[in-house]
Amino acid sequence: MKKAIMAATIFVLLLATLSGCSSPKSDFTAALQKTAENRQYTTNVTFQVNNLSESYIKKLGPEIDLNQLKKSNIQYKISVDSDSASSYSASSIHWKGKKPLDLTIHALQNSDDGKAYIPVSDFYDASDSISSLLPDSAARIFNQVLDQNKDLESKYLNLFETIQNFSNQTIDTETVDRQAKVLKKMEETAGIAIYSYLNDLDDQHFTSKDNGDIVLKLSKNEISDLVNSVISKLDDNGSVVALIGEIDGSTQKAAKKKWNNAQKSIQSSLKALTENKAQTLDFKLTLTPDSKKGFSKAIITTNFEDTKTKDLMDFTTTIDMLDYEKVPPMPEGKEIVSKKELDKAISDGLKLYLSSAQ
C-alpha cells in the first residue's frame, strides 16, 4: 500500500514537473504575447551600422566613411497609452561625421483621429543642428525667425495644418481619420501574421542561453517566407489597397493594380535572393524575457553578404522596453499654434529673405 501511495505521489510530482516545463519556443512566444497585452508601454529602438562594404559607402557620399557610420545611430522612442489612444514619440539622428548632427523631433499623436502635434520647442532646442544643415544665409534667417516668435516656443504645431499652410493643399480631417484607422488595421494584421509565422516554426529555431536569453535564427528562405506571409495577409484584408486609394485619390481598381505591381516587385526580389547561392542573409534575434513587460530587450542582427560581388551589409537593431513614461495630454485651444501665428512666422521669414536679397 505504501509503495502504491509512493508511486502515485511520484507520478503526481512528475506530472507537475512536466506541466511546469517550458521550451525556448514557448518562452519566446509567451514573451511576445505578454508584450502585446501591455496597454501602456515605453520602448526605445536603436538602429546601428556594424559593417558596410565600400560599394555601398560610396553611394552615401564622398565624405562618409565606415568609422563615421559605426559611431552614428538612429533612434526611435515611443510611449503608448492604448486606453487614451495616444502616443508620444521622439525620432533622433545622431551623426558623428565631419559635421556632427544631433537632431530630435517629438510627436504627440492621437491614433483615433490621426491628429499629430509637434512641440515648437524642438526647433529651439535643435536650432544649432538645423542651422548646420542650412546655407549660412538661410541659417541666419531661421534663427532670426525663432527670435522674433519666442512666444510660440511653449506651443504645439498641428502637423497636418502646418503642411496644409506650406503646400496650399487642403487636408481633409476625415481623410486623415480614415487613413489612421487603416494604418492601425495594417499594423494589427502584420503583427498577427508575424506572430503566427514564428509560432509555426519548429523548436530547432529557438535556443536558450545560460543567462535566460532566447535566440531565434532565420535563414534567407525563412525570411522570404515571413515577408510573403505578411504581404499575403495584408492583401487578404484589403487595407493596403484602401490606403493607396486614399493617398493617391485613385479608384480601387487603380490602387489594386499599384499594390499588385509592388507585391510582384517584392516577391521577385525575394526570389532572386533565395535562388542566388552567392548571397546569404542571416537574421538573429536575441530576446531577454521579463515577467512584467514580456521582454526587456531584443537585439536583432541582420547580415547580408554577396561572395561574388563582395557586397556586405551588417546592421543591429536594439529594442529596449523601458519603464512606462506617461504620455502628455493632447494640446488644446491656445496651446496650439494658430493659423494667424503661423502665417506671421512665415511672413517674418519671407521679409528677412527679401531684405537679404537686396
N, C-alpha and C positions, 0 to 999 in steps of 0.2 A: 504493500500500500504506500509506504514511504517513497519507494522507488517510482511509483506511478505519479505521486504528487510532485516529486523532484523533477521527473521527466516533463510533466505538464508545466511546471514553473520555468524550466529551461526553455521550453517551446514558446511560452508567452514572452519571455525575455528576448528570445531570438526574433520573434515577430516584431517586437517593439524596436529592437535594434535595426532590423531591416527597414521598417517603415520610417525610421529616422534618418536612414542613409540618403545621401544625395549624390548626384553626379555633377561633374563640371558643367555639363549642358543644362541640367535642371537649375543649378545655381545661377547660371548666366541668364536664362530666360526669366527666372524669378526676379533677378535684379532689374531687368528691363521692365517687367510688369510693375514692380513696386515704384520705379521711377515715373512710369506713365500715370500712375494713380495719384501722384502728388498734385494737389490743387494749387499749391504755391511753391515756387522754387526759384533759385537763382543759379545760373550756370555761366561759366566763362570758357569760351572756345579760343584756342590759340593755334594759328597756322604758321608753320616754320619750314624753311627750306634747309635740308641737310646736305644735299648734293645736286648738282645740275651740270650737265655736260656743256662744253664750250659752245657747241652749236646753238643751244637754247639761250645761253647767256648773251651771245652776240645779238640775238633778236630783241633783247631788252634794252640795248643801247650801248654805245661805246664806252661810257664812263662807269658802267656797272661791272663788278666782279663777284666771284663766288663768296669771298670773305664778307662783303657787304650784305649779301643775301642771307648768309648764315647768321649774322648778328641781328638781322631785322625780323620783324614778325607782324602779323595782322591778328587783331583780337576782336572778339565779339562777345560782349557780356550782356545778359538779359535777365531781368526779373519778371516773372509771370504770376499774375493773380487771376486764376480762372474764374473765381467767384464774381469778380468785378469786371471780367472780360478785358483786363487792361495789362499792359506790359511797359517796361522801361528798359531801353537798351542803350548800349554805348559801343559804337564802332570805332576802332582805333587802328591807326597805321603808325608803326614805329620803324622808321627808316634810318639806318646807320651808314649812309653813303657820304660822299664828299659834301653834300648839302643835307645835313641831318634833318629829319622831319618827325615830329610827334604831334599827331592830329587826332582828336577825339570828337565825334559828333554824337549827341544823345538824341533819343526819340521816345516820346511818350505816346502810346497808341492804344486806341480802343478797338478791339477786334470785332465788336458787334457792328459798329457803323463805319469802320475803316479809317476814321479820322486820325491824323498823326500830327504831333506838335514837337517843334524843335526849340529848345531854350536859346534865346538870343545871347545869353551869357557865354555860350560855346564859342561864338565868333570873337568875343573879347578875350576869352581865355586862350584861344588858339591864334590870336592876331599875328604873333611872330611867325608861326609856322605857315599860315596862309600868305603872309607878306612875302615869305621866301619863295613861294611858288609863282608870284606875280612879277611882271616887269617893274622897275623902280617907280615909274610914274603912276602905274596902277596901284601899287602898294601904298604910295602916299595918299592917293585919293581914298582908298579903302579905309585907312586909319583915320583920315580926317572925317569921313562919314561916321565912323564909330564915335569919335569925339563929339560930333555935333548931335548925336542921338543917344546919349548916355541914359536918358530917361526910359529907353526901351530895354536896357540890359537885363532887368528882372522879369521881362515878359517872355511869352512864347510866340513863335511863328506857327500859324496854321499852314502845314506843308502844302496842301493842295491849293489853298487860296493864294499862297505865295507864288507857286508855279503858274497859276492862272494869271496872276498880275504881271509876271515877266513875259509869259508867252502870248498873252492876249487871247487865250483859248478858254472857253467856258468849260469848267469841270463840274459835271452833274453829280451832286452828292448822292443821289440814288444809285448812280452807276458805281461810284466808289464803294457804297454799301454792298451792292451785289458782288463786286469783284472781291471784296474782303471775305464774304461768305464762301465764294467759290475757292479762294486760296486756302481757307480753313478746311474745306472739304478735301482738297487735294492733299494737304498735309496729313490729314487723318488717314486717307486712303493709302498714301505712300508709307506711312508709319506701320499700318496694319500689314501691308504687303511685305515689308522688310522683316517684321516680327515673324510672320507666317513662314517666310522662306528660311530664316535662321532656325526656327523651331522644328522644321522638317529635316534639317541636316542631321547626319548620323553623329554618334557620340565621338568618333575619332577626330572630329574637327575641333573639339574643345579639350583643353588640358588645364590642370591646376598647378600652381606654383606653391612652393613651401610657405610663402607668406600669405596664401589665401587668394591671390590674384588668379583670374581665369583668362586664358589665352585662346582666342579664336583665330584660325588661319584660313584664308580662302585663296584658291588658285585663280588664274585669269578666266578659266572656263566657268567657275562658280560665280565670279564677279559679273561675268556676262549674263549668266542665268538670272542673277539677282536683279540686275538692271532691266532685263527683259520682262521679268515678273512684275516689277513696279510699273513699267510702261503699259503692260497688258491691263493691270488693274485700273490705272488712270484712264485708259482707253474705254474700259467697260462702263465706268460711271459717267463718262462724258464731260467731266469737269474741265479738262484741258481745252476741249473744243469750245465750251461755253466761255472760258476766259479769253481765248484767242478772238472769238467773235466780239466780246465786249471791248477789248483793247483796240482791235482793228476797225470796229464798227462794221464788220462784214456779215454776210449771211452764214447760216450754219453750214451750208454746203462748201463755201469758200474756206471757212475755218477748219472744217473737217479735212479738206484737201491739204491745207498747210500743215496740219498736225500729222497727217499720213506721210507727207514728204519728210517731216522731221523724224518720225519714227523710222522710216526706211534708212535715213542717213545715219542715225544712231546704231541701228541694227547692222548696217553694212560695216561701220567702223569696228563694232564688236566682233563681227565675223572675221574681218581681216586680222584683228588682233589674235583671236583664238587659233586661226589657221597658220599664222606666221610663227614657225618654230624658232626663229631668231629672236623673237620678242617674248619677254617674261613680264608678268605683272603680279606682284605679291602684295597681299593685304594681311596685316596682322593687327588685331585689336586686343589690348590688354586691359581688362576690367577689374577694378577694385570694388568688391561688393560692400554695401553699407546697409545696416539694418533699418535705418530711418529714411535715407534718401534713395535707396535702391542701389546706387553705386556712388562712390565719392570721386572717382577719377576713371577716365577712359583714355588710353593712349593708342592712337591709330597711326601705324606707319604704312606708307604706300610707296612701293619701289617699282619703277618701270625701267627696263633695260633692253636695248636692241644690240645684240652682239655683232650684227653685220654693219650697222651704221655708227655704232659706238654712242648712240644717244642714251642719255641717262637722266632720270628724274627720281629724287628721293625726298619725300615730304613727311612731316609729322604733324598730326592734329591732336591736340590735347584738350580734353573736355573735363573741367573741374566743376563738380556740383558743390556750390558754396552754401553757407548758411543763408537762409532766406533774407533778402533785403527788401523792405516794404516798397511797393510801387507808389510813387507820389500821386496825389489826386489829379484828375484832369483839370486843366485850366478853364476858367470861365470868365465871361464879361471882359473887364478891363485888364485881366491878366494876359489876354491875347492881343497881339499887335493888330490894330485896326487897319482897314484899307487906307484911311487917311494918313495914318502914321507911316505905313509902308511907302505910300506914294511920296511923302515928304523925304524919306531917306533916299529913295531912288532919284528924286529931283535934286537933292543935295549932291549926289554923285555926278549927275549929268552937268550941273553947273560947274563943279570943280574940274570936270573933264574939258568942258568948253573953254574955261578960262585958262587952263594949262596949254590948250592947243593954239591959243592966240600968240 
